[in-house]
Amino acid sequence: MEIEMSIIDRFIAAITPPETAEARLEARSKATEAASPGDWLDQILQHHMDIEDAFLAVKSATDAQIQRQELKNLGVLLTGHSIAEEAVIYPALAKDGEKTHAAMGYDEQAMVKVQMALLEQLPPLSQDFLDRLEHIEGAVAHHMYAEEGNWFLDLKEAATPEQETLLTLRYSEEYTRYVGQEALT
């Protein structure tokens, strides 16, 4: 089964070479250096790592029931993370003059939600399931790279201490509202 790609996906793939693992690591390192313990950027980076671990858990499952449960866990993390970014971080990006980045973030996260819904309809442990999961994981990795590479570093640099405090509080509130308090422990 061929993975369906949107026109936007095809365009981006045609003009943008995939970033290397080294480039992703460098972006993560710079973002980690810019983050302060517990601030909005630190929370986002932790959620990015949790999402990476959740993808691995889905791919590693050898039992269909376990794979479905791990997929559900991944979906909760992706959705909670995207809700928090969409409600708090992307509006801050747009306000900071980065409307293109904000719009791209919304679009990319919407496409992942669509792809996750399609993934749920495929038989677990099947090659079609694994192929679509790989496509989603690649899109999410590219999205995280853009955020960690410059989008969020630019926002962090431009934000006042008061804005930083508000972004941290609001991001945490939105994430917790969807994922639950136990996700923070």
C-alpha positions as CSV (number, residue, x, y, z in Angstrom):
1,M,0.0,0.0,0.0
2,E,1.4,3.4,-0.9
3,I,1.4,6.1,1.8
4,E,-0.8,9.0,0.7
5,M,1.1,12.3,0.8
6,S,-0.6,15.7,0.6
7,I,0.4,18.2,-2.0
8,I,2.2,20.1,0.7
9,D,4.1,17.0,1.8
10,R,5.2,16.4,-1.8
11,F,6.3,20.0,-2.3
12,I,8.2,20.1,0.9
13,A,9.9,16.8,0.2
14,A,10.9,17.9,-3.3
15,I,12.5,21.2,-2.1
16,T,13.8,20.2,1.3
17,P,16.3,17.5,1.8
18,P,15.7,15.6,5.0
19,E,17.8,16.8,7.9
20,T,20.4,14.4,9.2
21,A,20.4,12.8,12.6
22,E,23.5,14.9,13.4
23,A,21.5,18.1,12.5
24,R,18.6,17.0,14.7
25,L,21.0,16.3,17.5
26,E,22.6,19.7,17.1
27,A,19.3,21.5,17.1
28,R,18.1,19.6,20.2
29,S,21.4,20.5,21.9
30,K,21.0,24.2,21.2
31,A,17.4,24.2,22.3
32,T,18.4,22.4,25.5
33,E,21.0,25.0,26.2
34,A,18.5,27.8,25.7
35,A,15.8,26.2,28.0
36,S,15.6,26.8,31.7
37,P,14.6,23.9,34.0
38,G,10.8,23.7,33.9
39,D,10.2,26.5,31.5
40,W,7.9,26.1,28.4
41,L,10.9,25.2,26.2
42,D,12.1,22.6,28.7
43,Q,8.6,21.1,28.9
44,I,8.4,21.0,25.1
45,L,11.7,19.3,24.7
46,Q,10.8,16.7,27.3
47,H,7.5,16.1,25.5
48,H,9.4,15.7,22.2
49,M,11.6,13.0,23.9
50,D,8.5,11.3,25.3
51,I,6.9,11.3,21.8
52,E,10.1,9.7,20.4
53,D,10.0,7.0,23.1
54,A,6.3,6.4,22.4
55,F,7.0,5.9,18.7
56,L,9.6,3.4,19.6
57,A,7.2,1.6,21.9
58,V,4.6,1.2,19.1
59,K,7.2,0.0,16.7
60,S,8.7,-2.5,19.2
61,A,5.4,-4.1,20.2
62,T,5.2,-7.7,19.1
63,D,1.6,-8.3,20.2
64,A,-1.4,-6.6,18.4
65,Q,-3.1,-5.7,21.6
66,I,0.0,-4.1,23.1
67,Q,0.7,-2.3,19.8
68,R,-2.8,-0.8,19.9
69,Q,-2.3,0.3,23.6
70,E,1.0,1.9,22.7
71,L,-0.6,3.6,19.7
72,K,-3.2,5.0,22.0
73,N,-0.5,6.3,24.4
74,L,1.3,7.9,21.5
75,G,-1.9,9.5,20.3
76,V,-2.5,11.0,23.8
77,L,1.0,12.5,23.9
78,L,0.8,13.9,20.4
79,T,-2.6,15.4,20.9
80,G,-1.9,16.9,24.3
81,H,1.4,18.3,23.0
82,S,-0.2,19.8,19.9
83,I,-3.1,21.3,21.8
84,A,-0.7,23.1,24.2
85,E,1.5,24.3,21.3
86,E,-1.6,25.4,19.3
87,A,-3.2,27.2,22.2
88,V,-0.1,28.9,23.6
89,I,3.1,28.7,21.6
90,Y,1.9,29.2,18.0
91,P,-0.1,32.3,18.9
92,A,3.1,33.7,20.6
93,L,5.0,32.9,17.4
94,A,2.4,34.8,15.3
95,K,2.5,37.7,17.6
96,D,6.3,37.8,17.4
97,G,6.0,38.2,13.6
98,E,6.4,34.5,12.8
99,K,3.0,33.9,11.3
100,T,4.4,31.6,8.6
101,H,6.0,29.3,11.2
102,A,2.8,29.4,13.3
103,A,0.6,28.5,10.3
104,M,3.0,25.7,9.2
105,G,2.9,24.3,12.8
106,Y,-0.9,24.2,12.8
107,D,-0.9,22.6,9.4
108,E,1.7,20.0,10.2
109,Q,0.0,19.0,13.4
110,A,-3.4,18.8,11.7
111,M,-1.9,16.4,9.1
112,V,-0.4,14.2,11.8
113,K,-3.8,13.9,13.5
114,V,-5.4,12.9,10.1
115,Q,-2.6,10.3,9.6
116,M,-3.0,8.9,13.1
117,A,-6.7,8.4,12.5
118,L,-6.0,6.6,9.3
119,L,-3.3,4.5,11.1
120,E,-5.9,3.4,13.7
121,Q,-7.9,1.7,10.9
122,L,-5.0,-0.5,9.8
123,P,-4.4,-4.0,11.2
124,P,-1.7,-3.8,14.0
125,L,1.6,-5.5,13.2
126,S,0.9,-5.3,9.4
127,Q,3.4,-3.8,7.0
128,D,0.8,-1.2,6.0
129,F,0.6,-0.2,9.7
130,L,4.4,0.0,10.1
131,D,4.8,1.9,6.8
132,R,2.2,4.6,7.8
133,L,3.7,4.8,11.3
134,E,7.2,5.4,9.8
135,H,5.7,8.2,7.6
136,I,4.1,9.8,10.6
137,E,7.3,9.5,12.7
138,G,9.3,11.1,9.9
139,A,6.9,14.0,9.6
140,V,6.9,14.5,13.4
141,A,10.7,14.3,13.6
142,H,11.0,17.0,10.8
143,H,8.4,19.1,12.7
144,M,10.3,18.9,16.0
145,Y,13.5,19.7,14.1
146,A,12.0,23.0,12.8
147,E,10.7,23.9,16.3
148,E,14.0,23.1,18.0
149,G,16.2,24.4,15.2
150,N,15.0,28.0,15.2
151,W,11.3,28.6,15.7
152,F,11.3,28.3,19.4
153,L,14.8,29.7,19.9
154,D,13.8,32.9,18.2
155,L,10.6,33.1,20.3
156,K,12.6,32.5,23.5
157,E,15.1,35.2,22.6
158,A,12.3,37.7,21.9
159,A,10.2,37.0,24.9
160,T,10.3,39.2,28.0
161,P,10.5,37.5,31.4
162,E,6.8,38.2,31.9
163,Q,6.0,36.5,28.6
164,E,8.2,33.6,29.5
165,T,6.4,33.1,32.8
166,L,3.0,33.2,31.1
167,L,4.1,30.8,28.3
168,T,5.3,28.4,30.8
169,L,2.2,28.5,32.9
170,R,-0.2,28.3,30.0
171,Y,1.7,25.6,28.1
172,S,1.6,23.4,31.2
173,E,-2.1,24.1,31.8
174,E,-3.1,23.1,28.3
175,Y,-0.9,20.0,28.2
176,T,-2.1,18.9,31.6
177,R,-5.8,19.5,30.7
178,Y,-5.6,16.9,28.0
179,V,-2.9,14.5,29.1
180,G,-3.6,14.6,32.8
181,Q,-1.6,15.4,36.0
182,E,0.0,12.0,36.1
183,A,1.9,12.9,32.9
184,L,3.8,15.5,34.8
185,T,5.3,13.1,37.4
